[in-house]
């Protein structure tokens, strides 16, 4: 969307880079509030970490926000869609390799180490996760009902707000399970003196396969479920890699940023698909 006021893109980008979300006040108080809420928790975590990597990540976030402001003021946000699409495609290559071979390799590895009870127990455990998830996800039912009412009344803003909360709850459940599996994997590796790479690789399958299974049952058009699988995969990988490099805490704000970014992208897509003067159809897939 091109702006009719004479705001300089380079100045907006500079202000955002220096002052963060408050820099968006140069041309949009709404974007200032949204980005402030979006980056509040990650930045609080980063400020609490006394390390060079935390500073690099923090200023990288500032740079990304500044880039967004520059493209936004130029009316070229469509460029972000292309960039995000390419990044997503690039990330799917190693993830697909892990999905196909990670569980097999790590399972054989652990069996070779005599951990057949662990392998069988984990396999049985994952079979019950979709059932448990469906019960826990019942907490979203009031929001689903509210979304139905807002759609019927054509309340687009209420739909987007309720949709964001709904997506956030779904992703929070996924992240809780992923970190539960990660915690158990680290404990098992330490208490049984097992190779950390074997356990983490096996844990990846335990953490992500239930969500992949559930998404496969919903069909290729279930974009919300597919993105939920991506949240589980990327959050597990980021934490595992950060742990191996002795910086596990640094992965938390990055994971939160990615999750919030996915949620904003979903809502942005919905908002673009339904102009204000058209009826909002019940097409939310969270």
PEBEL-V55867 format. One line per field, one symbol per residue. burial: # if it has 9 or more other C-alpha atoms within 8 Angstrom, else .. A space follows every 50 residues. Layout:
burial = ???
This chain:
burial = ..#...#.#..######..######...#.###.##.##.###.##..#. ...##.##...##.#############.................#.###. .##..##.###...#...#..##..#..##......#..#..##.###.# #...##.###.###.######.###.###.##..##.##....#...### ############.##..#...#.######.#############...##.# #######.##.###.##..##..#.....#......
